[in-house]
């Protein structure tokens, strides 16, 4: 099986040297994804808007890999202010509540002070 790289078109991917996602056989590894709208390269000031945009960006990468959120098996959340993480839960439940992947949350600084959340997922495509 060949390895396939997926790009969102973000300038960050080219500048830093990574892919939005890597498909390796049935596995899909989606990089840490922030709330930037890659079409406009803008980011909301709202944690909830950023959470929603992260998940839309991840969903887009998964669809390019012929997968969807239902294929997510692991998720890692990174938030600079861990006390605010519960604010995100309703949005996270909407996208992953039925999937219930293995998960963890890390409280750590992010590369840009405008970023309030970063989400990384691993997915495994199911046989048709």
N, C-alpha and C positions, 0 to 999 in steps of 0.2 A: 504494500500500500504506500502511496505517496503522501508526503506532507504538503498541506496547502495553507497558505497564509491569507488572512483576511484583513483588509484595511478599512477603517472608517473614513479615511480621507483627512484625518486630523494631522495638522502640521507636526504635532508632538511625535507621532510615530516615526516620521522621517528624521526629524531632528535628533531624537534620542536613539533610534534604531531598534524598534520593536514592532510587533503586529498587534492589532486589536484582538485577533484570535488566531490560534493555530489549530488546524484540524489534522489529526494523526490517526488514521483508521476510523474507528467509531468514536474516538475521544475528541472533545473540543475544549480547548483551554482558552478562556476569555481573560485577557489582561485586566488589571485593575482599571475600572472605568469610572470616570467622574461625571458630574452633571453638566458638562459642556454640551451645548447644541453644536455639533460639528459642522452643520450647514452654515451657521452664522458666526461660529467661534465665539459665542456669548455664553455667559453663565448667570443664572438667577442668583439673587441674594437670599432666596428662601431655601431652607434645608429641605422642605417637602418637595418643592419644584425640582431641586437637584436630585433628590432620591428618585423621583418619577423619571427624570431625563436619563439618569444612570441606567435604569431598568429598560427604558426604550432603546438606549444605545446597545445594551447587552442583547436584547431581543433581536435587534437588527443584525448583529454579528451572528447570533445563533441561526437565524433564518438563512443567512448567506451560507451557512455550513449545513443546510438542510436539516435543521433541528429547531427546537423551540424550548420555551421555559420548562415544559413538562419533562425535558431531558436533563435538567440540572440535577446533579448529584451532590454538589458541594458549593457552598458560598462563604466568602469571607468579606465581612464589612469592616471598613476602617473609618473611624470618625474622630476628629480632633477633640471633641467634647463628648465623652462617653455618656454624660448625664442627659444629653439630648437624644440619644439613640431611640428611646421609646417613642419619640415623636414620629419616627419613621415607620413604626410597626404596621399601622393600617395600610400603607402603600405596599410594604413588603408582603403582607398577607394577601393583598389583591393579586400580586404577581406570582407568589410562591407558596401561598397558604395550602393549596391542595397538593403541591409537589413535596413539601416538607423535606428539603435537602439537609444534609449534615451542614452545620453552620457554626461560625464563630465571629465574634466582634472584637476588634482591637481598637484601643484608643491611642492614636498617634498623630503627629503632625503630618500634613500633606504638602506636596510640592509647591502649591500656590495658596496663599492665605484666603483666597475667595472660595476655595474648595471646602465643602462641609461634609462630604461623604465620598468614599471610593468603594466600589464593589467589584469583586473578582469572583468568577464562577468557573466550575468545571462541569461539563456535561458529557453524557454518553448517549449517542444515538441508539435508539431501539431498532430492532429488526422490523421491517415493514410487515 
